[in-house]
Amino acid sequence: MSLRYALLVPFLAAPAIAMAAPSADLAMVQKHLQGVETMTAAFAQTDRSGKVLTGTLTLKKPGKIRFQYEKGVPILVVADGKSLWFLDYSVGQKQRWPIGGSPLGILLDPSRDMSKIATVVPSGSPDLVAVDAADPKHPEYGRISLVFQRNPAAPSGLMLKGWVTLDSQNNRTTVKLSNQQFNHPVADNAFRWNDPVRATGKK
């Protein structure tokens, strides 16, 4: 098992048994991602230094996601359908990336062909499906390793439990999800944000 999955699997309390049928599992992952139009969940994010932040995740396809961090954390990560933004209100700064240029793009674009960018990798358990995804034409976009738990009550029989992203500078971020809710109405204004530069009066 790779280090990236070792970061997630202990929290899932699954037995260590080999898994089979990777092509079928990849098709199941594709079907799951296409079947999830919206999702909300609680998240716990661990950065490369081991710092943990918690908050609420809201997702709406295509192209919208919001990481609302716990009270007192002056940052926001949000994709508004066009761009992915990192907003730091403590210093009045913002950074922007094209949605497709982020490892999170795989979660936001239901039209992506998983077979061209993703591979099922050993998870160590029949209850888990682990997928490693990256755009071979754009290694600068980084990569994402997704972990799903088999759950017949979830879309296409899979529950997204979390992921590990690795950016082009090899900075690793681990996200674990809980209390997932799928395909409930989510308003587009949930992905609006206030400009931190204007809020601090910086130019």
C-alpha positions in Angstrom: 0.0 0.0 0.0 1.3 3.4 -0.9 2.0 6.1 1.7 -0.8 8.2 0.4 -3.4 5.5 1.0 -1.8 4.6 4.3 -2.8 8.1 5.4 -6.5 7.5 4.8 -7.1 3.8 5.2 -6.5 3.5 9.0 -9.5 5.8 9.6 -11.8 3.5 7.6 -11.2 0.5 9.8 -11.3 -1.9 6.9 -9.6 -5.4 6.9 -6.5 -5.9 4.8 -7.6 -8.2 2.0 -6.6 -8.0 -1.7 -9.0 -6.5 -4.2 -9.7 -7.5 -7.8 -11.5 -6.3 -11.1 -9.8 -2.9 -11.4 -11.4 -2.1 -14.8 -14.9 -2.7 -13.3 -14.0 -0.5 -10.3 -12.8 2.3 -12.5 -16.1 2.2 -14.4 -17.9 2.3 -11.1 -16.0 5.3 -10.0 -16.8 7.1 -13.3 -20.5 6.3 -12.8 -20.4 7.5 -9.2 -18.8 10.8 -10.2 -21.2 11.3 -13.0 -24.1 10.5 -10.7 -23.2 13.0 -8.0 -24.6 16.4 -8.9 -24.2 17.9 -5.4 -22.6 16.9 -2.2 -22.1 18.3 1.2 -19.8 16.9 3.9 -17.8 17.7 6.9 -14.0 17.6 6.2 -10.8 17.4 8.1 -7.8 18.7 6.2 -4.2 17.8 7.1 -1.3 19.7 5.4 2.3 18.7 4.9 3.3 20.0 8.3 0.6 18.0 10.1 -1.7 20.9 10.8 -5.4 19.9 10.8 -8.2 22.2 9.9 -11.9 21.3 9.8 -14.9 22.7 8.1 -17.8 22.1 5.7 -17.5 21.1 2.0 -20.2 22.0 -0.5 -20.0 20.7 -4.1 -22.2 21.4 -7.1 -21.4 20.3 -10.7 -20.2 21.4 -13.0 -17.3 23.4 -11.6 -18.4 24.5 -8.1 -16.9 23.6 -4.7 -16.5 25.5 -1.4 -14.3 24.6 1.6 -15.7 26.7 4.4 -13.2 26.4 7.2 -14.0 26.4 10.9 -14.7 29.6 12.7 -11.5 31.7 13.2 -9.7 30.5 10.1 -9.4 33.5 7.8 -9.1 31.5 4.5 -11.6 30.2 1.9 -11.1 27.9 -1.0 -13.9 28.1 -3.6 -14.5 27.3 -7.2 -17.3 29.4 -8.7 -17.8 27.5 -12.0 -15.0 29.3 -13.8 -12.0 29.4 -11.5 -10.6 27.9 -8.3 -9.7 30.6 -5.8 -7.6 30.5 -2.6 -8.6 33.5 -0.5 -6.7 34.7 2.6 -8.6 37.4 4.4 -5.9 37.9 7.1 -3.4 39.4 4.6 -5.8 40.5 1.8 -4.6 38.1 -0.9 -6.1 35.9 -3.5 -4.8 33.3 -5.9 -6.6 31.9 -9.0 -6.3 28.7 -11.1 -8.3 27.3 -13.9 -10.6 24.6 -12.5 -9.1 22.1 -15.0 -5.6 23.0 -13.8 -6.3 21.7 -10.3 -6.2 18.1 -9.0 -9.8 18.8 -7.8 -10.9 19.2 -11.4 -11.7 15.5 -11.5 -14.4 16.0 -8.9 -16.0 19.0 -10.7 -16.2 17.9 -14.3 -18.6 15.0 -14.9 -17.5 14.7 -18.5 -13.9 13.7 -17.8 -13.0 10.3 -19.1 -11.5 8.5 -16.2 -9.8 5.8 -18.3 -7.5 8.5 -19.8 -6.3 10.0 -16.5 -6.9 7.5 -13.7 -5.8 4.1 -12.5 -7.2 1.8 -9.8 -4.4 0.9 -7.3 -4.3 -1.6 -4.5 -6.2 -0.4 -1.5 -5.6 -3.3 0.9 -9.3 -4.0 1.4 -12.2 -5.3 -0.7 -14.3 -2.6 0.9 -12.3 0.2 -0.6 -11.6 1.4 -4.1 -8.5 3.6 -4.5 -7.9 5.6 -7.6 -4.8 7.6 -8.6 -5.5 10.3 -11.2 -3.3 12.8 -13.1 -3.3 14.4 -16.5 -0.4 12.9 -18.3 -0.2 15.8 -20.7 -0.1 18.3 -17.8 2.0 17.0 -14.9 2.1 20.6 -13.5 -1.5 20.2 -12.5 -0.5 17.7 -9.8 -2.3 14.5 -8.9 -5.1 13.3 -6.7 -5.6 9.9 -5.0 -9.2 9.2 -4.2 -10.5 6.6 -1.7 -14.0 5.3 -1.9 -15.8 2.9 0.4 -18.3 0.4 -1.1 -21.8 1.4 0.2 -25.0 0.3 -1.6 -26.8 3.3 -0.2 -24.5 5.8 -1.9 -24.5 6.8 -5.6 -23.4 3.8 -7.8 -22.5 1.9 -4.6 -19.6 4.1 -3.6 -19.0 6.6 -0.8 -16.2 9.1 -1.3 -14.2 9.0 2.0 -11.4 11.4 1.1 -8.4 12.1 -1.0 -4.8 13.1 -1.1 -3.6 15.8 -3.4 0.0 16.3 -4.5 0.8 19.6 -6.3 3.6 20.3 -8.7 5.9 21.2 -5.7 5.2 17.9 -4.0 3.1 19.5 -1.3 0.7 16.9 0.1 -2.7 17.6 1.5 -5.0 15.0 2.9 -8.8 15.4 3.2 -11.1 13.1 5.1 -14.9 13.4 4.7 -17.8 12.5 7.0 -21.5 13.0 7.1 -21.7 13.0 3.3 -25.1 14.0 1.7 -25.7 13.6 -2.0 -27.9 15.3 -4.6 -29.8 17.7 -2.3 -30.6 21.1 -3.7 -27.6 23.6 -3.4 -28.1 27.2 -4.4 -25.5 28.8 -6.8 -25.0 31.7 -4.4 -23.3 29.2 -2.0 -20.2 29.7 -4.1 -20.1 33.5 -4.0 -17.2 35.1 -2.1 -16.0 38.5 -0.9 -12.8 39.9 -2.3 -10.1 39.9 0.4 -8.2 42.6 -1.3 -11.2 45.0 -1.1 -11.9 43.9 2.4 -8.5 45.0 3.6 -8.3 48.0 1.4 -5.2 46.7 -0.4 -4.5 47.4 -4.1 
